[in-house]
Amino acid sequence: MKKYIAPLLPPPLRRRVMPDWISPAIVGVVQLSGVIGTVSPIRGGIDLASVADALETAFSLRGVKAVALLINSPGGSPVQSSLIYKRIRALASEENIPVYAFAEDVAASGGYMLACAADEIFADESSVIGSIGVVSAGFGFTGLIDKIGVERRVHTSGESKAQLDPFKPENPEDVERLKALQTEVHESFKSLVRHARGTRLGKDDDLFTGAYWTASGARARGLIDGIGDVRSVMRERFGDKVKLRVVGDKKPLWRRGIGLTSLQSPHLLGEGFAHGLVSALENRSLWSRFGL
């Protein structure tokens, strides 16, 4: 009798019909690391444009069962934080895929807003979590400009156009206007956290003061769901054979096209260095608030 040999199925169909114990679950992993705000070749960080492709890829992986966000951010732009949050929630809803967030060194301020895009949030024991507030920081150079004998000339067609100029004394009305704006942004942030965490959120009076905690304190207040790393938690949820697929790795410096314009125009090189130095100082100040 002729032996029957089952035909091989083409790879895509084979993957669809294979049981999970043969074809392990796939978890798309996206790293969200750095200060949140405008990203350029000389200023790293996170904004929607820089992470959109990675997010789309993670949610569209063949056989994907979940998406994991590895978050390491002290915050930054509230607008970019909100845009990334909304994109993650939209993709999760469209694809019907659960999202898990894993805080690394810090998920604070806008970084915590990104974590709130997940269905569940986990952290390391020493992670810094929270800082649900709004801050504006800058420098005043009025004494310096007088000392070096420089005259400041600013011409505007609107009385509020040059408010909070660092080379002019603070105007109390400008400060009040800024505080009113901060209050609006803060209320939006609080509303987002309440919506994302729901009944899991605690009643602590310090929750929305800008205070922050390590994982145990954050868990007690309902800011996170548990303590653990991405590998252990995903293996617990999807089995020991789960595959973590990291997408959206940053390109090395030499592949980003950095320096081409600057090398052609030396004055742009100096300008880029100056902007890069200021950005580095701003970024350093955000990290240093959390002892990092």
N, C-alpha and C positions, 0 to 999 in steps of 0.2 A: 504494500500500500504506500502510495506516495505521501511523504510527510508534508503536513500543512505548515507553511511559514507565513506568519502574519506580516503584512506589508508595513514598512516604516512610515509613520505619519510625518508630514513636513514639520520642521521645528516649531513654528508658531502654534499649530494645532496640537502638537505633542505636549506643549507647555500648558495648554488650556485643559486637556483631559487628564493630565497627571495629578494624582492626589498630593496633598501638602507634604506627606512624609517623603515623597520622591522629589517634588518640586518645592523647595523651602519658601517660606514667606519672604517677601522683599520689603525692606523699609528704606525709603528715600531719606537721606540725611543732608540737611542744609546748614552750613555754618554761617551764623550772623555775628560777626566779630568786629568790634571797633566802635568809634564814636559815630553817632547817627547824624548825618547831614550831607551837604554837597560833597561829592567825591570827584577828585581830579587825579591826573597822573602823579601829582606831588602831594596830594592829600588823600590818604587812605580813609577807610571807614565804610559806612553802610548808607545807601539810599535805595529807593525803589528801583531806579534804573539799573543799579549794580547787582541786585539780587533777583530781579523779576524772572530772568531766564532760568536760573537755578531752581526757583520755586516751581515754575511751569514744568521743568524736567522731572523734578522729584515726584510731583503728583501724577505724571503721565508714564512712569516706569511700568514696564510690563510686569504684571503680577504684584504690583505694589499693594501692601496691606495697611501701611501707615506712613506718615511723614514725621520725622524727628527734627526738631530745631535745636542746634547747639548754640546757645546764646552766651556771649561774653561782651557786654556793653554797659558803659556807665550812663548812657543816654545821649542826648543831643537835641536835634531838631524835633519838636513835637509834631510838625506836619509830616515829615518823612516817617516818623514812628507810626503815625496814624495810617498813612498810605500803605506801608508794609503790612500792618495789622489787617487792614481791610482786604488786601490782596490775598493774604493767607486764608482768611475766613471765607472769601469768595471761592477760592479753589477747593477748600475742604468741603464746602456745600455742593459745588458743582460735581465733584468727583465722588462725594459720599465717602471720604477717607478720613479717619481720625488723625489728629495732630497731637504730638507730645513735645513738650519743651524741656530742655535740660540746661540749667544754669551752670556756668563754669565759675570763673572768678567772681563775676558780678553780673546781675541782671537788675539794674536799678534805673529809676526814672524811665526814660524812653525804652531802655533795655527791658524793663519789667513790662512795659506796654506790649513789646513784641512777644514776651512769654505768655501774655494773656490771650494771644491768638490761638494758643493750644487748648485742647480739651482737658489735658492734665499737665501739671508743671512739677518737675523734679529738680533737685539741686544736690550738690555735694554738701557735706556737713559744714564746710567752711565758706561756702558761697555767700556773697552779700546780696540781699534781696530787699526791694522796696524803693524808698526815696520817691514816693508818689507826691510830687510837688512840681513847682515851676521856678526856675531861677534865671536871672539875667545878670551877667557880670561884665565888668569892663574896667577901664583905667581912666583916671583924671590927670590931665597934663597941664593944668593951668599954672601951677607953680613952676614947672619946668620951662614952659614957653616964655614966661616972664623972665626967668633967670638967664636964658640964653639969648634974650633980646629978639624974639621972633614975633612979628605981628600977624595975627590970624585974620584973614579976610574971607568972609562968607556972605554971599548974596543970594537971596531966595525970593520967590514970588508968593510964598505962603508962610504965615507966621509960625507954623509948626514944622516946617520942612527941615529945619536944622536942630530939632530938639535932641537933647542928650548928647550934644557934640562934646567929645572928650576934651577938647581944647577950650571949652567955655565952662564957667561955674554952673553947677546944677540949678535948674529952675524947679522949684517945688511943684508947680503945675505940671511940668513934664513928668516928674517922678510919679505923681498921682495918676496921670494918664497911663503910664507904664504899669503901675500896680493894678489898675482896673483891667487892663488887657491880660495880665497874668492871672487874675482871678477867673476870667472867662475860660482861659486855657485849662486852668486847674480844675474847674467844674466839669469840663469835658472829659478830662483824664479820670476823675473820680467816677463819673457816670460809666465810662468804658470798663473800669475795674469792677464796679458793682454788677454790670451786665455780664461780664465774662466769668466772674467767680460765683455769682448767684448766692445761694444759701450757704456755700462753703466759707464765705467771707465772715470773719469774726466781727466783734463789736468794739474792738479796742479804740480808744479815743485818739491814739497816736497814728492810726493807719494812714491818714491823709495829711500828716504834718510835714512830710519829707523825711521822716525817720526811716531807718533801715536796720535790718537784723541779719544774723546768720540763719542757716536753714531751719534749725530747731525753733527759733523765735518766729520765723516766717510761717512755718507749718502750724504753730499754735494759733496764729492769727488768721489762718485760712488763705494766706497768700500763695502757698504751694500745696501740692497734694502728697508729696513724699520725698524721701531722701534716696538717691540712687543715681547711677550713671546709665548712659544710653544702652550699653551692651547688656548689662544685667537686667534692666527693666524690659527691654525688648525681647530678650530670651525668655523672661518670665511670662510675657504676654503672648508670644508667638512661637515658642519652642526653641530648643537649643540649636536648631539648624537655620534659624533666621539669618538672612543676609542683609548687612547694612551697606547700602550703596551711597557713598558720599558723592554729591554732585555740586558743580559750581566752584571747584577749586580755583583760587586766584591764579592768574597767569603770572609767571616770573617777570621781574622788572624789565628784562630785555625784550619781552614780547608785548609790552604795553605801548610801544611807540614813544616812550618818554624821552625827552631830550632832543628830538629831531628838530622841532621849531626853535628851541633854545639854542642849539648848536649853530643854526643858521643865522640867528639874531642874538648876538651877545647881550644886548640890553635886556632881552626877554629872559635870559638866563639869570641875570641879577634880580629882575622883578620876581621871577618864579622862586628864587631862593628866599627872598624877603617874605613872600606870601607863605611859603612852606615853613619858614621859621615861626611866623605868627601862628599858623595852624598847629604846629607842633606844640607850642606853648599852651594854646587853648585846649588841645587834646590832653596834654599832660595834667592840666589843672582839673579836668573832669575826672580822670582816673585817680588823681591824688586825693580827692574828697573821700574816697573809700579805702584809703590806705594802700593803694596799689601803684 
